Amino acid sequence: MAKLILNQEVTGLGAAGDVVEVKNGYARNYLLPRGIATLWTAGGEKQIESIKAARAARAVANREEAQALAEKLSANAIDIQVTAGETGRLFGTVKGADVAAAIEAAGLGKIDKRSVEFAAPIKQLGTHKATVRVHEEVVANIELNVIPTAK
């Protein structure tokens, strides 16, 4: 078992700044090469504090604000304009940054692009679902309308 400090949130494992124990292969082959985690050391307490401070600065201040933002996001469908072929297939996929930018452009609030999760990659035009982790305890289910850009 390897003891690691998470640099970012991993669904089902923990949030940024958490110290976790995972199997050696998962750490060596996935978490460490991608920069998602670093090895835990006795001197890593300073690193944990800086990660938690950065996460707190990005997070919505309190649970009530997060709940209000989640209700606004769930009530409105978000339009995302993308470049697509004639068959409706996208040139690429919709990313968390695209969703965060569309939410901010619609005037619904500001979210972190890393808090957006998709059930499956979005590669077609149409209506899709996504979840946004607004706060550690608050998740919003949003509806995305993926539409082609005007030529």
N, CA, C and O atoms as a GROMACS GRO file, in nm:
protein
  604
    1MET      N    1   0.084  -0.118   0.000
    1MET     CA    2   0.000   0.000   0.000
    1MET      C    3   0.089   0.124   0.000
    1MET      O    4   0.190   0.130   0.070
    2ALA      N    5   0.049   0.223  -0.079
    2ALA     CA    6   0.123   0.348  -0.087
    2ALA      C    7   0.043   0.459  -0.020
    2ALA      O    8  -0.079   0.466  -0.036
    3LYS      N    9   0.110   0.543   0.053
    3LYS     CA   10   0.046   0.655   0.121
    3LYS      C   11   0.074   0.781   0.039
    3LYS      O   12   0.189   0.816   0.014
    4LEU      N   13  -0.035   0.849  -0.004
    4LEU     CA   14  -0.023   0.963  -0.095
    4LEU      C   15  -0.100   1.083  -0.044
    4LEU      O   16  -0.190   1.071   0.040
    5ILE      N   17  -0.062   1.201  -0.096
    5ILE     CA   18  -0.136   1.325  -0.073
    5ILE      C   19  -0.202   1.360  -0.205
    5ILE      O   20  -0.133   1.374  -0.306
    6LEU      N   21  -0.333   1.374  -0.207
    6LEU     CA   22  -0.404   1.408  -0.331
    6LEU      C   23  -0.386   1.555  -0.364
    6LEU      O   24  -0.402   1.641  -0.277
    7ASN      N   25  -0.352   1.585  -0.490
    7ASN     CA   26  -0.338   1.723  -0.537
    7ASN      C   27  -0.470   1.778  -0.590
    7ASN      O   28  -0.487   1.900  -0.599
    8GLN      N   29  -0.562   1.689  -0.627
    8GLN     CA   30  -0.693   1.731  -0.676
    8GLN      C   31  -0.794   1.625  -0.636
    8GLN      O   32  -0.757   1.516  -0.592
    9GLU      N   33  -0.921   1.657  -0.652
    9GLU     CA   34  -1.026   1.565  -0.612
    9GLU      C   35  -1.030   1.444  -0.704
    9GLU      O   36  -1.020   1.457  -0.826
   10VAL      N   37  -1.045   1.326  -0.645
   10VAL     CA   38  -1.062   1.202  -0.719
   10VAL      C   39  -1.192   1.140  -0.669
   10VAL      O   40  -1.205   1.107  -0.551
   11THR      N   41  -1.288   1.124  -0.759
   11THR     CA   42  -1.418   1.070  -0.721
   11THR      C   43  -1.401   0.931  -0.661
   11THR      O   44  -1.337   0.843  -0.720
   12GLY      N   45  -1.459   0.912  -0.544
   12GLY     CA   46  -1.453   0.784  -0.478
   12GLY      C   47  -1.328   0.763  -0.394
   12GLY      O   48  -1.317   0.662  -0.324
   13LEU      N   49  -1.233   0.858  -0.398
   13LEU     CA   50  -1.109   0.842  -0.322
   13LEU      C   51  -1.092   0.952  -0.219
   13LEU      O   52  -1.065   0.924  -0.102
   14GLY      N   53  -1.107   1.078  -0.262
   14GLY     CA   54  -1.093   1.188  -0.167
   14GLY      C   55  -1.077   1.321  -0.237
   14GLY      O   56  -1.076   1.330  -0.359
   15ALA      N   57  -1.065   1.426  -0.156
   15ALA     CA   58  -1.052   1.563  -0.206
   15ALA      C   59  -0.907   1.605  -0.200
   15ALA      O   60  -0.823   1.536  -0.140
   16ALA      N   61  -0.877   1.718  -0.261
   16ALA     CA   62  -0.741   1.772  -0.261
   16ALA      C   63  -0.696   1.796  -0.117
   16ALA      O   64  -0.768   1.852  -0.036
   17GLY      N   65  -0.573   1.751  -0.088
   17GLY     CA   66  -0.518   1.769   0.045
   17GLY      C   67  -0.539   1.650   0.136
   17GLY      O   68  -0.482   1.645   0.245
   18ASP      N   69  -0.620   1.554   0.094
   18ASP     CA   70  -0.643   1.435   0.176
   18ASP      C   71  -0.524   1.339   0.166
   18ASP      O   72  -0.463   1.326   0.060
   19VAL      N   73  -0.494   1.272   0.273
   19VAL     CA   74  -0.392   1.168   0.274
   19VAL      C   75  -0.465   1.034   0.263
   19VAL      O   76  -0.551   1.002   0.345
   20VAL      N   77  -0.430   0.958   0.158
   20VAL     CA   78  -0.500   0.832   0.131
   20VAL      C   79  -0.399   0.719   0.114
   20VAL      O   80  -0.282   0.742   0.083
   21GLU      N   81  -0.446   0.598   0.135
   21GLU     CA   82  -0.364   0.480   0.108
   21GLU      C   83  -0.429   0.404  -0.007
   21GLU      O   84  -0.546   0.368  -0.001
   22VAL      N   85  -0.349   0.379  -0.111
   22VAL     CA   86  -0.397   0.307  -0.228
   22VAL      C   87  -0.298   0.196  -0.262
   22VAL      O   88  -0.187   0.193  -0.209
   23LYS      N   89  -0.339   0.107  -0.348
   23LYS     CA   90  -0.249  -0.001  -0.389
   23LYS      C   91  -0.133   0.058  -0.469
   23LYS      O   92  -0.147   0.160  -0.535
   24ASN      N   93  -0.019  -0.009  -0.460
   24ASN     CA   94   0.104   0.041  -0.524
   24ASN      C   95   0.088   0.062  -0.674
   24ASN      O   96   0.135   0.163  -0.726
   25GLY      N   97   0.024  -0.030  -0.743
   25GLY     CA   98   0.008  -0.018  -0.887
   25GLY      C   99  -0.077   0.101  -0.927
   25GLY      O  100  -0.045   0.170  -1.024
   26TYR      N  101  -0.184   0.127  -0.854
   26TYR     CA  102  -0.271   0.242  -0.881
   26TYR      C  103  -0.193   0.372  -0.862
   26TYR      O  104  -0.206   0.466  -0.941
   27ALA      N  105  -0.111   0.376  -0.758
   27ALA     CA  106  -0.030   0.495  -0.732
   27ALA      C  107   0.077   0.511  -0.840
   27ALA      O  108   0.091   0.619  -0.898
   28ARG      N  109   0.151   0.407  -0.866
   28ARG     CA  110   0.265   0.412  -0.958
   28ARG      C  111   0.223   0.434  -1.104
   28ARG      O  112   0.291   0.507  -1.177
   29ASN      N  113   0.113   0.373  -1.146
   29ASN     CA  114   0.075   0.376  -1.286
   29ASN      C  115  -0.026   0.484  -1.323
   29ASN      O  116  -0.036   0.521  -1.440
   30TYR      N  117  -0.102   0.535  -1.226
   30TYR     CA  118  -0.208   0.630  -1.259
   30TYR      C  119  -0.193   0.763  -1.185
   30TYR      O  120  -0.180   0.868  -1.248
   31LEU      N  121  -0.196   0.759  -1.053
   31LEU     CA  122  -0.201   0.884  -0.975
   31LEU      C  123  -0.072   0.966  -0.984
   31LEU      O  124  -0.078   1.086  -1.007
   32LEU      N  125   0.041   0.903  -0.966
   32LEU     CA  126   0.168   0.977  -0.965
   32LEU      C  127   0.208   1.030  -1.104
   32LEU      O  128   0.246   1.147  -1.113
   33PRO      N  129   0.203   0.951  -1.212
   33PRO     CA  130   0.243   1.005  -1.343
   33PRO      C  131   0.156   1.120  -1.392
   33PRO      O  132   0.205   1.207  -1.465
   34ARG      N  133   0.030   1.123  -1.354
   34ARG     CA  134  -0.060   1.228  -1.400
   34ARG      C  135  -0.057   1.350  -1.309
   34ARG      O  136  -0.124   1.450  -1.338
   35GLY      N  137   0.017   1.345  -1.201
   35GLY     CA  138   0.028   1.458  -1.110
   35GLY      C  139  -0.095   1.475  -1.020
   35GLY      O  140  -0.113   1.581  -0.960
   36ILE      N  141  -0.178   1.373  -1.012
   36ILE     CA  142  -0.298   1.380  -0.931
   36ILE      C  143  -0.263   1.369  -0.783
   36ILE      O  144  -0.335   1.421  -0.697
   37ALA      N  145  -0.151   1.302  -0.753
   37ALA     CA  146  -0.110   1.283  -0.614
   37ALA      C  147   0.042   1.288  -0.605
   37ALA      O  148   0.113   1.274  -0.705
   38THR      N  149   0.092   1.310  -0.483
   38THR     CA  150   0.235   1.304  -0.456
   38THR      C  151   0.256   1.211  -0.337
   38THR      O  152   0.165   1.188  -0.258
   39LEU      N  153   0.376   1.158  -0.326
   39LEU     CA  154   0.406   1.068  -0.215
   39LEU      C  155   0.398   1.143  -0.084
   39LEU      O  156   0.439   1.259  -0.074
   40TRP      N  157   0.345   1.076   0.017
   40TRP     CA  158   0.334   1.136   0.149
   40TRP      C  159   0.469   1.127   0.217
   40TRP      O  160   0.535   1.023   0.214
   41THR      N  161   0.511   1.238   0.278
   41THR     CA  162   0.633   1.240   0.358
   41THR      C  163   0.601   1.308   0.489
   41THR      O  164   0.498   1.374   0.503
   42ALA      N  165   0.690   1.292   0.586
   42ALA     CA  166   0.667   1.356   0.716
   42ALA      C  167   0.665   1.508   0.702
   42ALA      O  168   0.595   1.576   0.776
   43GLY      N  169   0.740   1.562   0.607
   43GLY     CA  170   0.743   1.707   0.585
   43GLY      C  171   0.631   1.756   0.496
   43GLY      O  172   0.625   1.874   0.462
   44GLY      N  173   0.543   1.666   0.457
   44GLY     CA  174   0.435   1.703   0.366
   44GLY      C  175   0.322   1.780   0.429
   44GLY      O  176   0.227   1.817   0.360
   45GLU      N  177   0.327   1.806   0.558
   45GLU     CA  178   0.219   1.879   0.626
   45GLU      C  179   0.203   2.020   0.569
   45GLU      O  180   0.091   2.069   0.558
   46LYS      N  181   0.313   2.085   0.532
   46LYS     CA  182   0.305   2.220   0.473
   46LYS      C  183   0.234   2.213   0.338
   46LYS      O  184   0.153   2.300   0.305
   47GLN      N  185   0.264   2.108   0.262
   47GLN     CA  186   0.199   2.091   0.132
   47GLN      C  187   0.049   2.069   0.149
   47GLN      O  188  -0.031   2.124   0.074
   48ILE      N  189   0.011   1.989   0.248
   48ILE     CA  190  -0.130   1.962   0.274
   48ILE      C  191  -0.202   2.092   0.308
   48ILE      O  192  -0.311   2.118   0.258
   49GLU      N  193  -0.142   2.174   0.393
   49GLU     CA  194  -0.203   2.301   0.432
   49GLU      C  195  -0.220   2.394   0.313
   49GLU      O  196  -0.324   2.460   0.301
   50SER      N  197  -0.119   2.402   0.224
   50SER     CA  198  -0.130   2.492   0.108
   50SER      C  199  -0.238   2.442   0.011
   50SER      O  200  -0.310   2.523  -0.047
   51ILE      N  201  -0.248   2.311  -0.007
   51ILE     CA  202  -0.352   2.257  -0.095
   51ILE      C  203  -0.490   2.286  -0.038
   51ILE      O  204  -0.580   2.327  -0.112
   52LYS      N  205  -0.508   2.266   0.092
   52LYS     CA  206  -0.638   2.292   0.154
   52LYS      C  207  -0.672   2.440   0.151
   52LYS      O  208  -0.789   2.476   0.136
   53ALA      N  209  -0.572   2.528   0.165
   53ALA     CA  210  -0.597   2.672   0.159
   53ALA      C  211  -0.641   2.713   0.018
   53ALA      O  212  -0.732   2.794   0.003
   54ALA      N  213  -0.576   2.657  -0.084
   54ALA     CA  214  -0.615   2.687  -0.222
   54ALA      C  215  -0.754   2.634  -0.252
   54ALA      O  216  -0.832   2.701  -0.320
   55ARG      N  217  -0.787   2.516  -0.201
   55ARG     CA  218  -0.921   2.459  -0.222
   55ARG      C  219  -1.027   2.545  -0.155
   55ARG      O  220  -1.134   2.567  -0.210
   56ALA      N  221  -0.996   2.593  -0.035
   56ALA     CA  222  -1.092   2.677   0.038
   56ALA      C  223  -1.114   2.810  -0.034
   56ALA      O  224  -1.225   2.862  -0.034
   57ALA      N  225  -1.010   2.864  -0.097
   57ALA     CA  226  -1.025   2.990  -0.170
   57ALA      C  227  -1.113   2.973  -0.293
   57ALA      O  228  -1.188   3.064  -0.329
   58ARG      N  229  -1.106   2.856  -0.357
   58ARG     CA  230  -1.187   2.830  -0.476
   58ARG      C  231  -1.329   2.791  -0.443
   58ARG      O  232  -1.420   2.813  -0.523
   59ALA      N  233  -1.350   2.734  -0.327
   59ALA     CA  234  -1.481   2.680  -0.290
   59ALA      C  235  -1.579   2.792  -0.260
   59ALA      O  236  -1.541   2.903  -0.220
   60VAL      N  237  -1.704   2.762  -0.278
   60VAL     CA  238  -1.810   2.855  -0.243
   60VAL      C  239  -1.808   2.869  -0.091
   60VAL      O  240  -1.791   2.770  -0.019
   61ALA      N  241  -1.826   2.990  -0.043
   61ALA     CA  242  -1.804   3.023   0.098
   61ALA      C  243  -1.881   2.935   0.196
   61ALA      O  244  -1.821   2.879   0.288
   62ASN      N  245  -2.010   2.920   0.180
   62ASN     CA  246  -2.083   2.840   0.278
   62ASN      C  247  -2.189   2.753   0.210
   62ASN      O  248  -2.215   2.766   0.090
   63ARG      N  249  -2.248   2.667   0.288
   63ARG     CA  250  -2.341   2.569   0.234
   63ARG      C  251  -2.468   2.634   0.179
   63ARG      O  252  -2.522   2.587   0.079
   64GLU      N  253  -2.516   2.741   0.242
   64GLU     CA  254  -2.639   2.806   0.195
   64GLU      C  255  -2.619   2.868   0.057
   64GLU      O  256  -2.705   2.855  -0.030
   65GLU      N  257  -2.505   2.934   0.036
   65GLU     CA  258  -2.476   2.991  -0.096
   65GLU      C  259  -2.463   2.880  -0.199
   65GLU      O  260  -2.510   2.893  -0.312
   66ALA      N  261  -2.399   2.770  -0.160
   66ALA     CA  262  -2.382   2.658  -0.252
   66ALA      C  263  -2.516   2.598  -0.290
   66ALA      O  264  -2.538   2.562  -0.405
   67GLN      N  265  -2.607   2.587  -0.192
   67GLN     CA  266  -2.739   2.532  -0.220
   67GLN      C  267  -2.816   2.622  -0.316
   67GLN      O  268  -2.884   2.573  -0.406
   68ALA      N  269  -2.806   2.754  -0.296
   68ALA     CA  270  -2.875   2.849  -0.385
   68ALA      C  271  -2.819   2.840  -0.526
   68ALA      O  272  -2.895   2.842  -0.623
   69LEU      N  273  -2.686   2.830  -0.539
   69LEU     CA  274  -2.624   2.819  -0.671
   69LEU      C  275  -2.664   2.688  -0.737
   69LEU      O  276  -2.690   2.685  -0.857
   70ALA      N  277  -2.670   2.579  -0.661
   70ALA     CA  278  -2.709   2.450  -0.717
   70ALA      C  279  -2.853   2.454  -0.768
   70ALA      O  280  -2.882   2.396  -0.873
   71GLU      N  281  -2.942   2.520  -0.697
   71GLU     CA  282  -3.080   2.531  -0.742
   71GLU      C  283  -3.090   2.612  -0.870
   71GLU      O  284  -3.167   2.578  -0.960
   72LYS      N  285  -3.011   2.722  -0.880
   72LYS     CA  286  -3.010   2.801  -1.004
   72LYS      C  287  -2.959   2.719  -1.121
   72LYS      O  288  -3.015   2.726  -1.230
   73LEU      N  289  -2.854   2.642  -1.099
   73LEU     CA  290  -2.797   2.561  -1.206
   73LEU      C  291  -2.893   2.451  -1.250
   73LEU      O  292  -2.905   2.424  -1.370
   74SER      N  293  -2.960   2.388  -1.155
   74SER     CA  294  -3.052   2.279  -1.188
   74SER      C  295  -3.177   2.329  -1.260
   74SER      O  296  -3.236   2.256  -1.340
   75ALA      N  297  -3.218   2.453  -1.232
   75ALA     CA  298  -3.340   2.506  -1.290
   75ALA      C  299  -3.322   2.554  -1.434
   75ALA      O  300  -3.420   2.563  -1.508
   76ASN      N  301  -3.200   2.583  -1.475
   76ASN     CA  302  -3.175   2.638  -1.609
   76ASN      C  303  -3.094   2.540  -1.693
   76ASN      O  304  -2.999   2.478  -1.645
   77ALA      N  305  -3.133   2.527  -1.819
   77ALA     CA  306  -3.054   2.448  -1.914
   77ALA      C  307  -2.941   2.537  -1.966
   77ALA      O  308  -2.963   2.654  -1.994
   78ILE      N  309  -2.823   2.482  -1.978
   78ILE     CA  310  -2.706   2.557  -2.021
   78ILE      C  311  -2.683   2.529  -2.169
   78ILE      O  312  -2.673   2.413  -2.209
   79ASP      N  313  -2.674   2.635  -2.251
   79ASP     CA  314  -2.644   2.620  -2.393
   79ASP      C  315  -2.494   2.628  -2.415
   79ASP      O  316  -2.428   2.721  -2.370
   80ILE      N  317  -2.441   2.528  -2.485
   80ILE     CA  318  -2.298   2.526  -2.518
   80ILE      C  319  -2.286   2.517  -2.669
   80ILE      O  320  -2.333   2.421  -2.731
   81GLN      N  321  -2.222   2.618  -2.727
   81GLN     CA  322  -2.203   2.619  -2.872
   81GLN      C  323  -2.070   2.555  -2.906
   81GLN      O  324  -1.966   2.590  -2.850
   82VAL      N  325  -2.075   2.458  -3.000
   82VAL     CA  326  -1.956   2.385  -3.041
   82VAL      C  327  -1.952   2.371  -3.193
   82VAL      O  328  -2.054   2.388  -3.260
   83THR      N  329  -1.835   2.341  -3.244
   83THR     CA  330  -1.820   2.315  -3.386
   83THR      C  331  -1.853   2.168  -3.411
   83THR      O  332  -1.800   2.080  -3.343
   84ALA      N  333  -1.941   2.143  -3.508
   84ALA     CA  334  -1.984   2.006  -3.534
   84ALA      C  335  -1.992   1.982  -3.684
   84ALA      O  336  -2.005   2.076  -3.763
   85GLY      N  337  -1.983   1.856  -3.722
   85GLY     CA  338  -1.996   1.817  -3.862
   85GLY      C  339  -2.143   1.812  -3.902
   85GLY      O  340  -2.232   1.838  -3.821
   86GLU      N  341  -2.167   1.780  -4.028
   86GLU     CA  342  -2.303   1.777  -4.080
   86GLU      C  343  -2.387   1.666  -4.016
   86GLU      O  344  -2.510   1.676  -4.013
   87THR      N  345  -2.325   1.562  -3.967
   87THR     CA  346  -2.399   1.451  -3.905
   87THR      C  347  -2.430   1.478  -3.758
   87THR      O  348  -2.499   1.398  -3.695
   88GLY      N  349  -2.381   1.588  -3.703
   88GLY     CA  350  -2.405   1.621  -3.564
   88GLY      C  351  -2.295   1.574  -3.470
   88GLY      O  352  -2.306   1.590  -3.349
   89ARG      N  353  -2.190   1.516  -3.525
   89ARG     CA  354  -2.077   1.471  -3.444
   89ARG      C  355  -1.983   1.589  -3.421
   89ARG      O  356  -1.953   1.665  -3.513
   90LEU      N  357  -1.938   1.604  -3.296
   90LEU     CA  358  -1.852   1.716  -3.258
   90LEU      C  359  -1.709   1.696  -3.304
   90LEU      O  360  -1.663   1.583  -3.321
   91PHE      N  361  -1.639   1.807  -3.325
   91PHE     CA  362  -1.496   1.804  -3.350
   91PHE      C  363  -1.428   1.815  -3.214
   91PHE      O  364  -1.387   1.924  -3.173
   92GLY      N  365  -1.415   1.702  -3.144
   92GLY     CA  366  -1.363   1.702  -3.007
   92GLY      C  367  -1.474   1.664  -2.911
   92GLY      O  368  -1.573   1.602  -2.952
   93THR      N  369  -1.460   1.702  -2.784
   93THR     CA  370  -1.562   1.675  -2.685
   93THR      C  371  -1.588   1.801  -2.603
   93THR      O  372  -1.509   1.895  -2.606
   94VAL      N  373  -1.700   1.800  -2.532
   94VAL     CA  374  -1.731   1.910  -2.441
   94VAL      C  375  -1.653   1.885  -2.313
   94VAL      O  376  -1.657   1.775  -2.257
   95LYS      N  377  -1.582   1.986  -2.266
   95LYS     CA  378  -1.497   1.972  -2.147
   95LYS      C  379  -1.555   2.053  -2.031
   95LYS      O  380  -1.646   2.134  -2.050
   96GLY      N  381  -1.503   2.030  -1.914
   96GLY     CA  382  -1.546   2.102  -1.794
   96GLY      C  383  -1.527   2.252  -1.808
   96GLY      O  384  -1.608   2.330  -1.758
   97ALA      N  385  -1.420   2.293  -1.876
   97ALA     CA  386  -1.394   2.435  -1.896
   97ALA      C  387  -1.502   2.498  -1.984
   97ALA      O  388  -1.540   2.613  -1.962
   98ASP      N  389  -1.550   2.423  -2.083
   98ASP     CA  390  -1.658   2.473  -2.170
   98ASP      C  391  -1.785   2.496  -2.089
   98ASP      O  392  -1.854   2.596  -2.108
   99VAL      N  393  -1.817   2.402  -2.001
   99VAL     CA  394  -1.937   2.413  -1.919
   99VAL      C  395  -1.924   2.530  -1.822
   99VAL      O  396  -2.018   2.608  -1.805
  100ALA      N  397  -1.807   2.543  -1.757
  100ALA     CA  398  -1.785   2.653  -1.662
  100ALA      C  399  -1.797   2.788  -1.732
  100ALA      O  400  -1.856   2.881  -1.677
  101ALA      N  401  -1.741   2.800  -1.853
  101ALA     CA  402  -1.750   2.925  -1.928
  101ALA      C  403  -1.894   2.956  -1.968
  101ALA      O  404  -1.936   3.071  -1.962
  102ALA      N  405  -1.970   2.853  -2.009
  102ALA     CA  406  -2.109   2.873  -2.048
  102ALA      C  407  -2.195   2.915  -1.929
  102ALA      O  408  -2.284   2.999  -1.943
  103ILE      N  409  -2.169   2.859  -1.812
  103ILE     CA  410  -2.244   2.895  -1.691
  103ILE      C  411  -2.215   3.041  -1.654
  103ILE      O  412  -2.307   3.115  -1.619
  104GLU      N  413  -2.089   3.080  -1.662
  104GLU     CA  414  -2.053   3.218  -1.629
  104GLU      C  415  -2.110   3.315  -1.732
  104GLU      O  416  -2.156   3.424  -1.697
  105ALA      N  417  -2.107   3.278  -1.860
  105ALA     CA  418  -2.161   3.363  -1.966
  105ALA      C  419  -2.313   3.380  -1.952
  105ALA      O  420  -2.367   3.485  -1.988
  106ALA      N  421  -2.381   3.277  -1.901
  106ALA     CA  422  -2.525   3.285  -1.882
  106ALA      C  423  -2.562   3.366  -1.758
  106ALA      O  424  -2.680   3.392  -1.734
  107GLY      N  425  -2.462   3.406  -1.680
  107GLY     CA  426  -2.487   3.487  -1.560
  107GLY      C  427  -2.540   3.407  -1.443
  107GLY      O  428  -2.605   3.463  -1.354
  108LEU      N  429  -2.512   3.276  -1.440
  108LEU     CA  430  -2.563   3.192  -1.332
  108LEU      C  431  -2.464   3.176  -1.217
  108LEU      O  432  -2.499   3.122  -1.113
  109GLY      N  433  -2.343   3.224  -1.234
  109GLY     CA  434  -2.243   3.214  -1.128
  109GLY      C  435  -2.112   3.166  -1.183
  109GLY      O  436  -2.097   3.142  -1.303
  110LYS      N  437  -2.015   3.153  -1.094
  110LYS     CA  438  -1.882   3.109  -1.135
  110LYS      C  439  -1.851   2.978  -1.064
  110LYS      O  440  -1.865   2.967  -0.942
  111ILE      N  441  -1.807   2.879  -1.143
  111ILE     CA  442  -1.771   2.749  -1.086
  111ILE      C  443  -1.632   2.711  -1.134
  111ILE      O  444  -1.581   2.766  -1.231
  112ASP      N  445  -1.572   2.616  -1.065
  112ASP     CA  446  -1.441   2.566  -1.102
  112ASP      C  447  -1.459   2.458  -1.208
  112ASP      O  448  -1.545   2.371  -1.194
  113LYS      N  449  -1.380   2.463  -1.314
  113LYS     CA  450  -1.394   2.366  -1.423
  113LYS      C  451  -1.369   2.223  -1.378
  113LYS      O  452  -1.420   2.129  -1.440
  114ARG      N  453  -1.292   2.205  -1.272
  114ARG     CA  454  -1.263   2.070  -1.223
  114ARG      C  455  -1.379   2.010  -1.146
  114ARG      O  456  -1.377   1.891  -1.114
  115SER      N  457  -1.480   2.091  -1.115
  115SER     CA  458  -1.594   2.038  -1.039
  115SER      C  459  -1.703   1.980  -1.130
  115SER      O  460  -1.804   1.930  -1.080
  116VAL      N  461  -1.684   1.986  -1.262
  116VAL     CA  462  -1.783   1.935  -1.356
  116VAL      C  463  -1.748   1.790  -1.390
  116VAL      O  464  -1.635   1.759  -1.426
  117GLU      N  465  -1.848   1.702  -1.379
  117GLU     CA  466  -1.828   1.561  -1.411
  117GLU      C  467  -1.933   1.515  -1.512
  117GLU      O  468  -2.050   1.552  -1.502
  118PHE      N  469  -1.890   1.436  -1.608
  118PHE     CA  470  -1.978   1.383  -1.712
  118PHE      C  471  -1.992   1.232  -1.692
  118PHE      O  472  -1.897   1.165  -1.653
  119ALA      N  473  -2.112   1.180  -1.718
  119ALA     CA  474  -2.133   1.035  -1.709
  119ALA      C  475  -2.057   0.965  -1.822
  119ALA      O  476  -2.001   0.858  -1.803
  120ALA      N  477  -2.057   1.028  -1.939
  120ALA     CA  478  -1.985   0.976  -2.056
  120ALA      C  479  -1.938   1.097  -2.137
  120ALA      O  480  -1.999   1.204  -2.127
  121PRO      N  481  -1.834   1.082  -2.217
  121PRO     CA  482  -1.788   1.195  -2.298
  121PRO      C  483  -1.900   1.243  -2.393
  121PRO      O  484  -1.972   1.162  -2.451
  122ILE      N  485  -1.912   1.374  -2.407
  122ILE     CA  486  -2.015   1.431  -2.494
  122ILE      C  487  -1.952   1.456  -2.630
  122ILE      O  488  -1.866   1.541  -2.646
  123LYS      N  489  -1.998   1.377  -2.731
  123LYS     CA  490  -1.942   1.385  -2.865
  123LYS      C  491  -2.048   1.410  -2.972
  123LYS      O  492  -2.018   1.409  -3.091
  124GLN      N  493  -2.174   1.433  -2.930
  124GLN     CA  494  -2.285   1.454  -3.023
  124GLN      C  495  -2.361   1.580  -2.983
  124GLN      O  496  -2.359   1.620  -2.867
  125LEU      N  497  -2.428   1.642  -3.080
  125LEU     CA  498  -2.518   1.753  -3.051
  125LEU      C  499  -2.640   1.698  -2.978
  125LEU      O  500  -2.671   1.579  -2.988
  126GLY      N  501  -2.709   1.783  -2.904
  126GLY     CA  502  -2.830   1.741  -2.836
  126GLY      C  503  -2.827   1.775  -2.688
  126GLY      O  504  -2.746   1.857  -2.644
  127THR      N  505  -2.917   1.713  -2.614
  127THR     CA  506  -2.930   1.738  -2.470
  127THR      C  507  -2.854   1.630  -2.393
  127THR      O  508  -2.868   1.511  -2.420
  128HIS      N  509  -2.774   1.674  -2.297
  128HIS     CA  510  -2.693   1.582  -2.217
  128HIS      C  511  -2.702   1.623  -2.070
  128HIS      O  512  -2.744   1.734  -2.038
  129LYS      N  513  -2.664   1.532  -1.982
  129LYS     CA  514  -2.664   1.558  -1.837
  129LYS      C  515  -2.520   1.565  -1.786
  129LYS      O  516  -2.431   1.498  -1.838
  130ALA      N  517  -2.500   1.646  -1.683
  130ALA     CA  518  -2.372   1.654  -1.614
  130ALA      C  519  -2.398   1.688  -1.468
  130ALA      O  520  -2.507   1.732  -1.432
  131THR      N  521  -2.298   1.666  -1.384
  131THR     CA  522  -2.310   1.704  -1.244
  131THR      C  523  -2.200   1.804  -1.211
  131THR      O  524  -2.089   1.797  -1.263
  132VAL      N  525  -2.233   1.897  -1.123
  132VAL     CA  526  -2.138   1.998  -1.078
  132VAL      C  527  -2.130   1.989  -0.927
  132VAL      O  528  -2.231   2.003  -0.857
  133ARG      N  529  -2.011   1.966  -0.876
  133ARG     CA  530  -1.990   1.964  -0.730
  133ARG      C  531  -1.963   2.108  -0.687
  133ARG      O  532  -1.851   2.157  -0.697
  134VAL      N  533  -2.069   2.175  -0.639
  134VAL     CA  534  -2.063   2.316  -0.601
  134VAL      C  535  -1.991   2.333  -0.468
  134VAL      O  536  -1.919   2.430  -0.447
  135HIS      N  537  -2.012   2.238  -0.379
  135HIS     CA  538  -1.956   2.242  -0.244
  135HIS      C  539  -1.928   2.097  -0.207
  135HIS      O  540  -1.977   2.006  -0.275
  136GLU      N  541  -1.852   2.073  -0.103
  136GLU     CA  542  -1.822   1.935  -0.064
  136GLU      C  543  -1.948   1.854  -0.041
  136GLU      O  544  -1.949   1.733  -0.065
  137GLU      N  545  -2.055   1.918   0.006
  137GLU     CA  546  -2.178   1.847   0.038
  137GLU      C  547  -2.292   1.874  -0.060
  137GLU      O  548  -2.400   1.816  -0.045
  138VAL      N  549  -2.270   1.961  -0.160
  138VAL     CA  550  -2.378   2.000  -0.250
  138VAL      C  551  -2.340   1.969  -0.395
  138VAL      O  552  -2.236   2.013  -0.445
  139VAL      N  553  -2.426   1.891  -0.462
  139VAL     CA  554  -2.406   1.856  -0.602
  139VAL      C  555  -2.528   1.900  -0.681
  139VAL      O  556  -2.642   1.878  -0.640
  140ALA      N  557  -2.504   1.962  -0.796
  140ALA     CA  558  -2.614   2.005  -0.884
  140ALA      C  559  -2.613   1.920  -1.010
  140ALA      O  560  -2.508   1.900  -1.072
  141ASN      N  561  -2.730   1.871  -1.049
  141ASN     CA  562  -2.746   1.801  -1.176
  141ASN      C  563  -2.792   1.903  -1.278
  141ASN      O  564  -2.895   1.967  -1.260
  142ILE      N  565  -2.715   1.918  -1.386
  142ILE     CA  566  -2.748   2.021  -1.485
  142ILE      C  567  -2.777   1.956  -1.620
  142ILE      O  568  -2.733   1.845  -1.650
  143GLU      N  569  -2.853   2.030  -1.699
  143GLU     CA  570  -2.887   1.987  -1.833
  143GLU      C  571  -2.811   2.074  -1.931
  143GLU      O  572  -2.814   2.197  -1.921
  144LEU      N  573  -2.742   2.011  -2.026
  144LEU     CA  574  -2.662   2.083  -2.125
  144LEU      C  575  -2.726   2.068  -2.262
  144LEU      O  576  -2.756   1.958  -2.307
  145ASN      N  577  -2.748   2.180  -2.329
  145ASN     CA  578  -2.794   2.180  -2.467
  145ASN      C  579  -2.673   2.208  -2.556
  145ASN      O  580  -2.626   2.321  -2.564
  146VAL      N  581  -2.624   2.106  -2.622
  146VAL     CA  582  -2.508   2.121  -2.708
  146VAL      C  583  -2.560   2.156  -2.848
  146VAL      O  584  -2.627   2.075  -2.912
  147ILE      N  585  -2.529   2.277  -2.892
  147ILE     CA  586  -2.580   2.328  -3.020
  147ILE      C  587  -2.463   2.368  -3.110
  147ILE      O  588  -2.356   2.405  -3.060
  148PRO      N  589  -2.484   2.362  -3.242
  148PRO     CA  590  -2.372   2.399  -3.333
  148PRO      C  591  -2.356   2.552  -3.338
  148PRO      O  592  -2.451   2.628  -3.321
  149THR      N  593  -2.233   2.594  -3.363
  149THR     CA  594  -2.208   2.738  -3.379
  149THR      C  595  -2.260   2.781  -3.516
  149THR      O  596  -2.262   2.703  -3.611
  150ALA      N  597  -2.301   2.907  -3.522
  150ALA     CA  598  -2.350   2.961  -3.649
  150ALA      C  599  -2.231   2.980  -3.742
  150ALA      O  600  -2.126   3.030  -3.701
  151LYS      N  601  -2.248   2.941  -3.866
  151LYS     CA  602  -2.137   2.950  -3.964
  151LYS      C  603  -2.135   3.083  -4.032
  151LYS      O  604  -2.049   3.108  -4.117
   0.00000   0.00000   0.00000
